[in-house]
Every structure is written in C-alpha cells, then in structure tokens.
Amino acid sequence: MKKTLSLALLVGFLAVPALADPLEDATYITEQTVTEELFVGAMIAQRTLIKSALENEFAKNDVIISDMDQFMDIFLEEFMAEFLQTMQTEVRALYLKEFTAQEMSDMAAFYATSSGQRMIEKTPALMITLAQTGQVAGQQAGRNAGPRVARKLEAEGVTIDIEKGTMEKLLNLLR
C-alpha cells in the first residue's frame, strides 16, 4: 500500500510542470523580446516622425543641422544603447509585477519553441508594416471624421472664439 501511494505521489509530482524561477523567466522573456532589432524596427517605423519633431524643436531654437539624416543616424546609435538597457530592466520588472510565475513559465516555454522564435524574428518587420498601415488608416480616419466633426460642432454650438471667419475656415477644412 505504501509503495502504491508513493508511486502515485511520484507520478502526480512528475506530471506537474516544474516552474523555473520567476526572475529567470522574466529575464529570458525580456532578453528574447526586448531586443535591439525590435527597437531598430520601431525607430525605422517612427524615424520620419522623430526627425520632424527634432527639426521643429531645433528650428524653434534657431539650430540648423547641415545633414539631418546623418544627425539622425548618430543620434539613434547613441540613443539605442542606453534605451535598450533601460527598457530591458523596466520590462523585466513589469513582467514580474503583472504575470504569475506560471504565466511567465508558459511564456518562456513558448518563446523557446520554433514558433516563438519565429514570432520574435518577425516582430520588427511586423512593427514597421503595422506602423505604416496605422499611418494610412489614421490619415483616412481623420479625413473621414472631418465632416462628422464639423456637423457635431455646428449642431452642438461649439465655436472658436477668435477672429470671425476662422470658425468657418475650420469647418470648411473639416468638410
């Protein structure tokens, strides 16, 4: 009887997946998903926006960069090292806070599979494509929302209290 009970307990114990240390899992997941390739993909997707924002800020301060593309290359190279380190630390802490040990173990197991590695490999390119798709969708949604916004502004009596005619110009732009 003792042997049967012991054997049953052993089989039951072996059937339960062993959990790794949550910190080890969070570190592994972060190392797999918070990568330079991922952020380079994000930076490529957002480069035009970042460049434009920097150019506007520089122009406000009468700063002229002779080669803005070269400046961006240098800036992003210097920016990336510190940014990646900070993001890995912060994401690891966030995973430890937001996910249970079992959930992290499951995620780590997924990222260790060929499908998980394929997802990691494809994520930067997907981010670029999704950013471009989002930009087009946002522009279209903005254009399509204009007439609806104009109708609501007029219906609800919302005005802009500056020179006469400006409200009409705004409404005409929205239409």
C-alpha positions in Angstrom: 0.0 0.0 0.0 2.8 2.4 0.9 4.5 1.6 -2.4 1.3 2.3 -4.4 0.7 5.6 -2.6 4.4 6.6 -3.0 4.3 5.7 -6.7 1.0 7.7 -7.2 2.5 10.7 -5.4 5.7 10.5 -7.6 3.7 10.2 -10.8 1.5 13.1 -9.7 4.5 15.2 -8.9 6.2 14.4 -12.2 3.0 15.4 -14.1 3.1 18.9 -12.7 5.5 21.1 -14.8 8.4 22.4 -12.8 8.4 26.2 -12.5 11.6 28.0 -13.1 12.5 30.9 -11.0 10.2 33.9 -12.0 13.2 36.2 -12.2 14.9 33.8 -14.6 11.8 33.5 -16.7 11.3 37.3 -16.8 14.9 37.8 -17.7 14.7 35.2 -20.5 11.5 36.6 -21.9 12.9 40.1 -21.8 16.2 39.0 -23.5 14.1 37.4 -26.2 11.6 40.1 -26.8 13.2 43.4 -25.8 15.9 43.5 -28.3 17.9 46.0 -30.3 16.3 44.5 -33.5 12.9 45.3 -32.2 13.7 48.9 -31.3 15.6 49.4 -34.5 12.4 48.3 -36.3 10.4 50.7 -34.2 12.8 53.5 -34.9 12.7 52.9 -38.6 8.9 53.0 -38.5 9.0 56.2 -36.5 12.1 57.8 -38.0 10.2 60.4 -40.1 8.1 61.4 -37.1 11.1 61.7 -34.8 13.1 63.6 -37.4 10.3 66.0 -38.0 9.8 66.6 -34.2 13.6 67.2 -33.8 13.7 69.5 -36.8 10.8 71.6 -35.4 12.4 71.8 -31.9 15.7 72.8 -33.4 14.1 75.4 -35.7 12.4 77.0 -32.6 15.8 77.4 -31.1 17.4 78.7 -34.4 19.6 75.5 -34.7 20.3 74.3 -38.2 21.7 70.8 -38.8 23.7 70.5 -42.0 22.8 66.8 -42.6 19.7 65.8 -40.7 19.9 62.2 -41.9 23.4 61.8 -40.7 22.5 63.5 -37.4 19.6 61.0 -37.0 21.9 58.1 -37.6 24.3 59.3 -34.9 21.5 60.3 -32.5 19.8 56.9 -32.8 23.0 54.9 -32.5 23.9 56.8 -29.2 20.3 56.7 -28.0 19.8 53.0 -28.6 22.4 51.5 -26.2 21.0 53.3 -23.1 17.4 53.0 -24.2 17.7 49.2 -24.7 19.3 48.7 -21.3 16.7 50.8 -19.5 13.8 49.1 -21.4 15.0 45.6 -20.5 15.3 46.5 -16.9 11.8 48.1 -16.8 10.1 45.4 -18.9 11.6 42.7 -16.6 10.2 44.5 -13.6 6.8 44.9 -15.2 6.6 41.2 -16.1 7.4 40.3 -12.5 4.7 42.6 -11.3 2.0 41.7 -13.9 2.4 38.0 -14.5 2.3 35.0 -12.2 5.2 32.5 -12.1 3.1 30.0 -14.1 2.3 32.6 -16.8 5.9 33.6 -17.1 6.9 29.9 -17.3 4.4 29.4 -20.1 5.6 32.4 -22.0 9.2 31.4 -21.6 8.3 27.9 -22.9 6.6 29.4 -25.9 9.5 31.7 -26.8 11.8 28.7 -26.6 9.8 26.9 -29.3 10.4 27.4 -33.1 7.1 29.3 -33.3 8.1 31.6 -30.5 11.5 32.2 -32.1 9.8 32.9 -35.5 7.5 35.4 -33.8 10.5 37.2 -32.3 12.2 37.1 -35.7 9.2 38.6 -37.5 8.2 41.2 -34.9 10.5 44.1 -36.1 9.2 43.8 -39.7 5.6 43.4 -38.5 6.1 46.6 -36.4 7.3 48.6 -39.5 4.4 47.3 -41.6 1.8 47.9 -38.8 3.2 51.4 -38.3 2.8 52.2 -42.0 -0.6 50.7 -42.0 -1.6 52.6 -39.0 -0.4 55.9 -40.5 -2.5 55.3 -43.6 -5.5 54.2 -41.6 -5.1 57.2 -39.3 -5.0 59.6 -42.2 -8.1 58.1 -43.8 -10.0 58.0 -40.5 -9.0 61.7 -39.9 -10.2 62.7 -43.3 -13.5 60.7 -42.9 -14.1 62.1 -39.4 -13.8 65.7 -40.5 -17.3 66.1 -41.9 -18.8 64.3 -38.9 -16.9 66.6 -36.5 -18.0 69.7 -38.5 -21.6 68.6 -38.2 -21.4 67.9 -34.5 -19.6 71.2 -33.8 -22.3 73.1 -35.6 -25.1 71.1 -34.0 -23.8 71.5 -30.5 -22.9 75.2 -30.9 -19.2 74.7 -30.4 -17.3 77.8 -31.6 -13.8 79.0 -31.6 -13.6 82.5 -30.1 -11.1 84.2 -32.3 -11.5 86.4 -35.4 -14.7 86.0 -37.3 -14.4 83.7 -40.3 -11.9 81.4 -38.6 -14.6 79.0 -37.4 -16.0 78.9 -41.0 -12.5 78.1 -42.3 -12.1 75.3 -39.7 -15.5 73.9 -40.6 -14.6 74.0 -44.3 -11.3 72.3 -43.7 -13.1 69.5 -41.8 -15.7 69.1 -44.5 
